[in-house]
């Protein structure tokens, strides 16, 4: 369980780094397009990429909950009920104080 949580945390940090780069106006911006693999279309970095990553992140949160349940771990009711879905709290915890529009 600790390995899954650590991997999820590492993945989330990398996603955040990629999104920050994709939405930046900097001349050294590295993320300009996004693809899920050779079988999927390539998208410009932007709203579609953000929506995909957001839903994919939620998918992995669900996987961690399922794994915990299958292994017999009981997560605190607060976490399961809504703790991991409180995006405003998670946004602030990541030190992102200005909401993106």
N, C-alpha and C positions, 0 to 999 in steps of 0.2 A: 504494500500500500504506500509506503514511504517513497518507493521508487517511482510509482505512478504519479504521486503528488509532485515530486521533484521534477520529473519529466514535463508535467503539465506547466509548472512554474517556468521552466526554461523555455518551453514553446511559447508561452504567453509573452515572455519578455522579448523573444525574437519577433513575434508578430507585432508587438508594439513598436519595436525599432523599425520594422519594415513599413508600418503604416505612417509613422512620423516622417520617414524619408519620402514616402510616396506623396504625402500631402504637403510637403515643404515646397517653398518657392526657390530654394537654393540652387545655384548654378551647378553644384556638385551632386545634385540629386541622382541617386543610383537606381531607384525603383521607378520605372516609367511604364512598364507593362507587367501583366500578371497572367500566369497560366497554371492550370492544375495538372498539367502533364501533356504529353504529345497527343493524347486522344481528345483533348478539350480545346475550345477556342482560346486565343490569347485576348485578354481584355486590357484596355488602357488602365493605368493605375487611377483609381477614383472610387466613386460610389459603389459600383458593382463589386469591385475587389473588396471594399470595406464590408459590404453586406455578406459576401461569401465568407470572409474571415470571421465575422461576428457570429454567423450561424454555425460555422465549423467549430469555433471555440465553445459554443453552447453544447454542441454534440459531444465534445471531449469531456465537458463537465458531467454530462449524463453518463458517459462511459465510466468515469471515476466513481460516480455514485453506485452504478450497477456493480462494478468490481468490488467496492466496499461491502455491498449487500451480499454478494455471492461468497465473499470470504468471511462473512460473519461479523464484520465491523459495524457498529452502530454509530452513525454520525449524530452529533447533537441536533435536536429538533430545529433549533434556530438556523443551522446551516442548510438542512434539507428543505425546510419550509420556504425560505427566501434568502438566506444569507449569501449563497453563491450567485444569486440572480440580481442582487442589488448593484446595478451598474454604476449608479452615482457614487456609492461608497467605494467601489473598486476603482473608479476613475480618480477619486481623491487620494486613495491609498497609493496609486501609481504616480502621485504628485502631478496630476494633470488638472490644473485649476481653471483653465479657460475652456469652456465647452466648444467643441467643433460644430460648425453649422454647415 
